[in-house]
């Protein structure tokens, strides 16, 4: 999961490519505290 300077999620990176989006929905275990 990619975060901006404000701490908001803006996309997901996998295998060197980033998919940008307005909302990220995932299992909370993937996110930092």
N, C-alpha and C positions, 0 to 999 in steps of 0.2 A: 504494500500500500504506500502511495506517495502522498506526502503532506506539504502544504505551502508554509510560508513564513508564519502564518497565524495559527498553524496546527490543524487546519482543515484538510480532510482527505480530498484529493482531486483526481486520483487515478490509481492504476495498478500496473506494476512492471513485472514482466515475465520474459525470460530468455532474451533480455536486452531491449525489449520493446515495451513502451508505455502506452496504455490505453487510458485516455483522459475521459472523465465523466463528471456529472453534476452530483451524483450520489453513489457511495460505495456501500454495498450490503455484503457482509461476510460474517464468519464465525469470529466472535470477539477474541478468541485465542490467537488470532493472526495479528492483532493490534498491540502496540506497546501500551504500557500503563499511562 
